[in-house]
Amino acid sequence: MASLESRLKEDLHDLHLEDGAQHRNPSEVKMSQIVLPCHANHCGELSVGQLLKWMDCTACLSAERHAGCPCVTASVDDIYFEHTIGVGQVVNIKAKVNRAFNSSMEVGIEVSCEDLYRGRHWRVCQAFATFVARRTDANKVQLKQVVPCTHQEQLEHSLAAERRRMRLVHHDTMQDLLNNKTFQRSCSEENRDEDAAVPTERTRVESVELVLPPHANHQVNTFGGQIMAWMENVATIAASRLCNAHPTLRAIDMFHFRGPSQVGDRLILKAIVNNTFKNSMEVGVCAEAYIGEEPLRHINSAFMTFEVLDDKGRPRPLPLIKPEPKEGQRRYQEALARKKIRLDRKYIISCKQTEVPLSVPWDPSNQVYLSYNNVWALKMLAAKNNWDLISKKNRVSLYTVEESQSLCFKVEAEMEIPAQRAFTLLSDLSRRQEWDEHYTRCEPLVKVDEDDFIYRVITPSVSQGGKVQDFILLASRRPPCDSGDPYVIALRSVTLPTHPPTEGFNRGEVVCAGFTIYELSQGVSKISYYNQASPEVLPYISTDIAGLSSSFSSTFHSCSQYLMDNIISTPEFTSPTSS
């Protein structure tokens, strides 16, 4: 836990621009609530449903401040609850728009808890919600763009485009995993003691709520936070029926609102335990609405992960469940798939870059999150503002930054070539040996999708008589989302089961590397190459960093010459085989 004083210092630091001027994001909205007994469950902890209502309200006000018109909740990304909040403590919620697209925008939400009597403060959770602007007239909404000012805002603005990309393929990722034969085989081979298992029917809950004016927002639609609170309530009941104890909600999976609900609707909420995983369980909950004799309308579905804690705060083992045939079995298998996806997202995306293994196994089910982490890591590296200029030769600059026992370097130069052309040429790694002497050969292995490829790179030995090195690299290329954004080519090591380490080669690892390409004018680009130097990469650049050579300049000069030679025409992009 950080002290209240250190938190205030951090907040004040983020309020200042690079030139020292004070700044506050115009879309930023803050809410502080003291937790009263009416907000808490019987354990004296703030109900997560109540917290979701406050979070949704704060985020909606932020979205509307930016849009200048009514907004509705479209989706919320995964939420991981790190701590519970007790009666008498203060909940501080901060929301601001990270990026606006056409009619939708991403709102970042930060939730922290404050103990007024001990002067302590700690983070509870972070969330990213998508809101859609809805005008009352028939005119189409075109949101104004967010102009990031601080270093942190620039970073979140850049990453929001990649998070949006991940949301759009979330459903396809789930379906691809369910159709994967290896996954299906692992589900069928699961050992379950049917006699000791609890029938899922025992956990089924159904409840109805009449939507009244206090439950509606200022647009007379049922408040999204209220729907989430009702869903959390029935999910908690279902989880309690399985374990006969009070469960603690730990995570909510990414979910989407499928349609609106209005005052006068009858909202039917259904929940059931889908599966148990030793110390946790997944509860599926669905919200449907109707009025009069009309058919049910699907409003929302969510999947919540609960734990049951013992007296020492450790997760208790949970009983196995016995799913009902057909629908129950389908939910059971989908819960297994969501668990794998959830672990991939948390393992690859949510942890710090220093906690991510150098080489993560790649497979079709985690490809989206590996690609996100790949681009995210490069953007984080490029966003560092404490680069030190080590050397400059022939208009090529070498920078380094050292922190947390890692050394990163950046090589940067302006070149007379259109940014889009440079992006096309540099993103084709199969031709990199034409200009980079550190690449002996680059073999395309897998075409993940149109923007992500896996290569095997072979590099010469760094010492006389030493082994030749090889790397298995995921290359993720991204064109700009808006004007002012850079072209990005991100590289990181992955593990492919079909290409294990082989004799005669020293398998190297790339933590984070790649290019950013900014368009300075129609025919001039600023090209920057970044690398978070691993032990296998450092020998290639150490003499440059020490000032004993300037090979970085000659390599970039070769790169410039390669780009100029191919500025007009080039062979077609070498595409690896599809996955």
LINFENHU-V766957 format. One record per backbone hydrogen bond with DSSP energy under -0.5 kcal/mol. NH is the residue of the N-H (numbers start at 1). CO is the residue of the C=O. E is the energy in kcal/mol with one decimal. If there is no record, write none. Layout:
nh:NH co:CO e:E
nh:NH co:CO e:E
This chain:
nh:2 co:121 e:-1.1
nh:4 co:119 e:-1.9
nh:7 co:3 e:-1.9
nh:8 co:4 e:-2.2
nh:9 co:5 e:-1.8
nh:10 co:6 e:-2.1
nh:11 co:7 e:-2.5
nh:12 co:8 e:-2.5
nh:13 co:9 e:-2.2
nh:14 co:10 e:-1.9
nh:15 co:11 e:-0.8
nh:15 co:12 e:-0.5
nh:16 co:13 e:-1.2
nh:17 co:21 e:-3.2
nh:20 co:17 e:-2.0
nh:23 co:15 e:-4.4
nh:28 co:25 e:-1.6
nh:29 co:95 e:-2.7
nh:31 co:93 e:-2.7
nh:33 co:91 e:-2.4
nh:35 co:89 e:-2.9
nh:36 co:34 e:-0.6
nh:39 co:36 e:-2.1
nh:40 co:37 e:-1.1
nh:41 co:45 e:-2.6
nh:44 co:41 e:-1.9
nh:46 co:85 e:-3.8
nh:47 co:39 e:-2.5
nh:51 co:47 e:-2.0
nh:52 co:48 e:-2.7
nh:53 co:49 e:-1.7
nh:54 co:50 e:-2.1
nh:55 co:51 e:-2.7
nh:56 co:52 e:-2.7
nh:57 co:53 e:-2.2
nh:58 co:54 e:-2.4
nh:59 co:55 e:-2.5
nh:60 co:56 e:-2.4
nh:61 co:57 e:-2.1
nh:62 co:58 e:-1.8
nh:63 co:59 e:-2.5
nh:64 co:60 e:-2.6
nh:65 co:61 e:-1.8
nh:66 co:62 e:-1.7
nh:67 co:63 e:-2.8
nh:68 co:64 e:-2.6
nh:72 co:132 e:-2.3
nh:74 co:130 e:-3.2
nh:75 co:130 e:-1.4
nh:76 co:255 e:-2.1
nh:77 co:128 e:-2.7
nh:79 co:252 e:-2.2
nh:81 co:79 e:-0.5
nh:81 co:250 e:-2.8
nh:82 co:80 e:-0.7
nh:82 co:124 e:-3.0
nh:87 co:44 e:-1.7
nh:88 co:35 e:-2.7
nh:89 co:86 e:-1.7
nh:90 co:114 e:-2.7
nh:91 co:33 e:-3.3
nh:92 co:90 e:-0.6
nh:92 co:112 e:-2.8
nh:93 co:31 e:-3.2
nh:93 co:91 e:-0.5
nh:94 co:110 e:-2.4
nh:95 co:29 e:-2.6
nh:96 co:108 e:-1.7
nh:98 co:106 e:-2.5
nh:99 co:106 e:-1.1
nh:101 co:104 e:-3.3
nh:105 co:131 e:-2.0
nh:106 co:99 e:-2.5
nh:107 co:129 e:-3.3
nh:108 co:96 e:-2.5
nh:108 co:106 e:-0.5
nh:109 co:127 e:-3.1
nh:110 co:94 e:-2.7
nh:111 co:125 e:-2.6
nh:112 co:92 e:-2.5
nh:113 co:122 e:-3.2
nh:114 co:90 e:-2.6
nh:115 co:120 e:-2.6
nh:116 co:114 e:-0.8
nh:119 co:115 e:-1.5
nh:120 co:115 e:-1.2
nh:121 co:2 e:-1.8
nh:122 co:113 e:-2.1
nh:124 co:111 e:-2.9
nh:125 co:111 e:-1.5
nh:127 co:109 e:-2.4
nh:129 co:107 e:-2.6
nh:130 co:75 e:-2.6
nh:131 co:105 e:-2.3
nh:131 co:129 e:-0.5
nh:132 co:72 e:-2.5
nh:133 co:103 e:-2.8
nh:134 co:70 e:-3.1
nh:143 co:102 e:-3.0
nh:148 co:146 e:-0.7
nh:154 co:150 e:-2.2
nh:155 co:151 e:-1.7
nh:156 co:152 e:-2.5
nh:157 co:153 e:-2.5
nh:158 co:154 e:-1.8
nh:159 co:155 e:-2.3
nh:160 co:156 e:-1.9
nh:161 co:157 e:-0.7
nh:161 co:158 e:-0.5
nh:162 co:158 e:-0.6
nh:163 co:159 e:-2.2
nh:164 co:160 e:-2.2
nh:165 co:161 e:-1.7
nh:166 co:162 e:-1.7
nh:167 co:163 e:-2.1
nh:168 co:164 e:-2.0
nh:169 co:165 e:-0.9
nh:170 co:167 e:-1.4
nh:173 co:169 e:-2.3
nh:174 co:170 e:-1.8
nh:175 co:171 e:-2.2
nh:176 co:172 e:-2.5
nh:177 co:173 e:-1.8
nh:178 co:174 e:-2.1
nh:179 co:175 e:-1.7
nh:180 co:177 e:-1.0
nh:184 co:180 e:-2.5
nh:185 co:181 e:-2.3
nh:186 co:182 e:-2.0
nh:187 co:183 e:-2.0
nh:188 co:184 e:-2.0
nh:189 co:185 e:-1.4
nh:190 co:187 e:-1.1
nh:192 co:190 e:-0.5
nh:194 co:192 e:-1.2
nh:196 co:193 e:-0.5
nh:197 co:193 e:-1.0
nh:198 co:320 e:-2.8
nh:199 co:197 e:-0.5
nh:200 co:322 e:-1.9
nh:202 co:199 e:-1.3
nh:203 co:200 e:-1.8
nh:204 co:201 e:-1.1
nh:205 co:271 e:-2.8
nh:207 co:269 e:-2.5
nh:209 co:267 e:-2.4
nh:211 co:209 e:-0.6
nh:211 co:265 e:-2.7
nh:212 co:210 e:-0.6
nh:215 co:212 e:-2.0
nh:216 co:213 e:-1.7
nh:217 co:221 e:-2.8
nh:220 co:217 e:-1.9
nh:222 co:261 e:-3.5
nh:223 co:215 e:-2.6
nh:226 co:223 e:-0.5
nh:227 co:223 e:-1.9
nh:228 co:224 e:-2.2
nh:229 co:225 e:-2.0
nh:230 co:226 e:-2.4
nh:231 co:227 e:-2.4
nh:232 co:228 e:-2.4
nh:233 co:229 e:-1.8
nh:234 co:230 e:-1.9
nh:235 co:231 e:-2.1
nh:236 co:232 e:-2.1
nh:237 co:233 e:-1.7
nh:238 co:234 e:-2.2
nh:239 co:235 e:-2.3
nh:240 co:236 e:-2.3
nh:241 co:237 e:-1.9
nh:242 co:238 e:-1.0
nh:243 co:239 e:-1.7
nh:244 co:240 e:-2.4
nh:247 co:245 e:-0.7
nh:248 co:307 e:-3.8
nh:250 co:305 e:-2.9
nh:251 co:305 e:-1.4
nh:252 co:79 e:-2.1
nh:253 co:303 e:-2.7
nh:255 co:76 e:-2.2
nh:257 co:74 e:-2.7
nh:258 co:256 e:-0.6
nh:258 co:299 e:-2.9
nh:259 co:299 e:-0.9
nh:263 co:220 e:-1.2
nh:264 co:211 e:-2.5
nh:265 co:262 e:-2.1
nh:266 co:290 e:-3.1
nh:267 co:209 e:-3.4
nh:267 co:265 e:-0.6
nh:268 co:266 e:-0.7
nh:268 co:288 e:-3.3
nh:269 co:207 e:-3.4
nh:269 co:267 e:-0.6
nh:270 co:286 e:-2.4
nh:271 co:205 e:-2.4
nh:272 co:284 e:-1.9
nh:274 co:272 e:-0.5
nh:274 co:282 e:-2.5
nh:275 co:282 e:-1.2
nh:277 co:280 e:-3.7
nh:279 co:277 e:-2.6
nh:280 co:277 e:-0.7
nh:281 co:306 e:-1.9
nh:282 co:275 e:-2.5
nh:283 co:281 e:-0.5
nh:283 co:304 e:-2.9
nh:284 co:272 e:-2.5
nh:285 co:302 e:-2.6
nh:286 co:270 e:-2.8
nh:287 co:300 e:-3.1
nh:288 co:268 e:-2.5
nh:289 co:297 e:-2.5
nh:290 co:266 e:-1.6
nh:294 co:291 e:-1.5
nh:297 co:289 e:-2.8
nh:299 co:287 e:-2.7
nh:299 co:297 e:-0.6
nh:300 co:287 e:-1.6
nh:301 co:256 e:-0.6
nh:302 co:285 e:-2.6
nh:304 co:283 e:-2.6
nh:305 co:251 e:-2.7
nh:306 co:281 e:-2.3
nh:306 co:304 e:-0.5
nh:307 co:248 e:-2.4
nh:310 co:314 e:-2.6
nh:313 co:310 e:-1.9
nh:316 co:308 e:-3.7
nh:318 co:278 e:-3.1
nh:322 co:198 e:-2.6
nh:323 co:321 e:-0.6
nh:327 co:325 e:-0.8
nh:328 co:325 e:-1.3
nh:329 co:324 e:-0.9
nh:330 co:326 e:-2.7
nh:331 co:327 e:-2.5
nh:332 co:328 e:-2.1
nh:333 co:329 e:-2.3
nh:334 co:330 e:-2.5
nh:335 co:331 e:-2.1
nh:336 co:332 e:-1.5
nh:337 co:333 e:-2.1
nh:338 co:334 e:-2.8
nh:339 co:335 e:-2.2
nh:340 co:336 e:-1.9
nh:341 co:337 e:-2.5
nh:342 co:338 e:-3.2
nh:343 co:339 e:-2.6
nh:344 co:340 e:-2.4
nh:345 co:341 e:-2.7
nh:346 co:342 e:-2.7
nh:347 co:343 e:-3.3
nh:348 co:344 e:-2.7
nh:349 co:344 e:-0.5
nh:349 co:345 e:-2.2
nh:350 co:345 e:-1.5
nh:351 co:346 e:-1.0
nh:355 co:352 e:-1.5
nh:356 co:352 e:-0.7
nh:356 co:353 e:-0.9
nh:360 co:358 e:-0.6
nh:360 co:493 e:-0.8
nh:362 co:495 e:-2.7
nh:366 co:363 e:-1.5
nh:367 co:363 e:-0.7
nh:370 co:366 e:-2.3
nh:371 co:367 e:-2.2
nh:372 co:368 e:-2.0
nh:373 co:369 e:-2.7
nh:374 co:370 e:-2.4
nh:375 co:371 e:-2.3
nh:376 co:372 e:-3.2
nh:377 co:373 e:-2.7
nh:378 co:374 e:-1.6
nh:379 co:375 e:-2.5
nh:380 co:376 e:-2.4
nh:381 co:377 e:-2.3
nh:382 co:378 e:-2.9
nh:383 co:379 e:-1.6
nh:384 co:381 e:-1.1
nh:388 co:400 e:-3.1
nh:390 co:388 e:-0.6
nh:390 co:398 e:-3.0
nh:391 co:398 e:-1.5
nh:393 co:396 e:-2.4
nh:396 co:393 e:-1.8
nh:397 co:412 e:-2.8
nh:398 co:391 e:-3.0
nh:399 co:410 e:-3.2
nh:400 co:388 e:-2.1
nh:401 co:408 e:-2.1
nh:403 co:406 e:-2.0
nh:406 co:403 e:-1.4
nh:408 co:401 e:-2.5
nh:408 co:406 e:-0.5
nh:409 co:531 e:-2.4
nh:410 co:399 e:-2.5
nh:411 co:529 e:-2.5
nh:412 co:397 e:-2.3
nh:413 co:527 e:-2.0
nh:415 co:525 e:-2.9
nh:417 co:415 e:-1.8
nh:422 co:418 e:-2.3
nh:423 co:419 e:-2.5
nh:424 co:420 e:-2.2
nh:425 co:421 e:-2.2
nh:426 co:422 e:-2.8
nh:427 co:423 e:-1.9
nh:428 co:425 e:-0.8
nh:429 co:427 e:-1.3
nh:431 co:428 e:-1.6
nh:432 co:429 e:-1.8
nh:434 co:431 e:-1.8
nh:435 co:432 e:-1.9
nh:436 co:432 e:-2.6
nh:437 co:435 e:-0.7
nh:439 co:436 e:-1.8
nh:440 co:438 e:-0.6
nh:440 co:458 e:-2.9
nh:441 co:458 e:-1.6
nh:443 co:456 e:-3.1
nh:444 co:442 e:-0.6
nh:445 co:454 e:-3.0
nh:446 co:454 e:-1.5
nh:447 co:577 e:-4.4
nh:448 co:446 e:-0.9
nh:448 co:452 e:-1.5
nh:449 co:452 e:-1.7
nh:453 co:475 e:-2.5
nh:454 co:446 e:-2.6
nh:455 co:473 e:-2.7
nh:456 co:443 e:-2.6
nh:457 co:455 e:-0.6
nh:457 co:471 e:-2.9
nh:458 co:441 e:-3.1
nh:459 co:469 e:-2.8
nh:466 co:463 e:-2.0
nh:468 co:504 e:-0.8
nh:469 co:459 e:-1.7
nh:470 co:506 e:-1.7
nh:471 co:457 e:-2.5
nh:473 co:455 e:-2.6
nh:473 co:471 e:-0.6
nh:474 co:492 e:-3.2
nh:475 co:453 e:-3.5
nh:475 co:473 e:-0.6
nh:476 co:474 e:-0.6
nh:476 co:490 e:-2.7
nh:477 co:451 e:-2.9
nh:477 co:475 e:-0.5
nh:478 co:488 e:-3.0
nh:485 co:482 e:-1.9
nh:487 co:517 e:-2.6
nh:488 co:478 e:-2.7
nh:489 co:515 e:-2.5
nh:490 co:476 e:-3.1
nh:491 co:513 e:-3.1
nh:492 co:474 e:-1.3
nh:493 co:510 e:-2.5
nh:494 co:472 e:-2.0
nh:495 co:360 e:-1.8
nh:499 co:496 e:-1.9
nh:505 co:502 e:-1.6
nh:506 co:468 e:-2.7
nh:507 co:505 e:-0.7
nh:508 co:470 e:-2.9
nh:508 co:506 e:-0.6
nh:511 co:509 e:-0.5
nh:511 co:532 e:-0.6
nh:512 co:532 e:-0.5
nh:513 co:491 e:-1.9
nh:514 co:530 e:-1.9
nh:515 co:489 e:-2.2
nh:516 co:528 e:-2.1
nh:517 co:487 e:-2.3
nh:518 co:526 e:-2.4
nh:520 co:518 e:-0.8
nh:520 co:524 e:-2.0
nh:521 co:524 e:-1.8
nh:524 co:521 e:-0.7
nh:525 co:415 e:-2.9
nh:526 co:518 e:-2.5
nh:527 co:413 e:-2.6
nh:527 co:525 e:-0.6
nh:528 co:516 e:-2.5
nh:528 co:526 e:-0.5
nh:529 co:411 e:-3.1
nh:530 co:514 e:-3.1
nh:531 co:409 e:-1.8
nh:532 co:512 e:-3.2
nh:533 co:407 e:-1.6
nh:533 co:531 e:-1.1
nh:537 co:534 e:-1.0
nh:538 co:534 e:-2.7
nh:539 co:535 e:-0.6
nh:540 co:537 e:-1.6
nh:541 co:538 e:-1.7
nh:542 co:538 e:-1.8
nh:545 co:541 e:-2.2
nh:546 co:542 e:-2.3
nh:547 co:544 e:-1.0
nh:548 co:543 e:-2.6
nh:549 co:543 e:-1.0
nh:553 co:550 e:-0.9
nh:554 co:550 e:-1.2
nh:555 co:551 e:-2.6
nh:556 co:552 e:-2.1
nh:557 co:553 e:-2.1
nh:558 co:554 e:-2.2
nh:559 co:555 e:-2.1
nh:560 co:556 e:-2.5
nh:561 co:557 e:-2.3
nh:562 co:558 e:-2.4
nh:563 co:559 e:-2.4
nh:564 co:560 e:-2.4
nh:565 co:561 e:-2.4
nh:566 co:562 e:-1.2
nh:567 co:564 e:-1.2
nh:575 co:573 e:-0.8
nh:576 co:574 e:-0.5
nh:579 co:447 e:-2.0
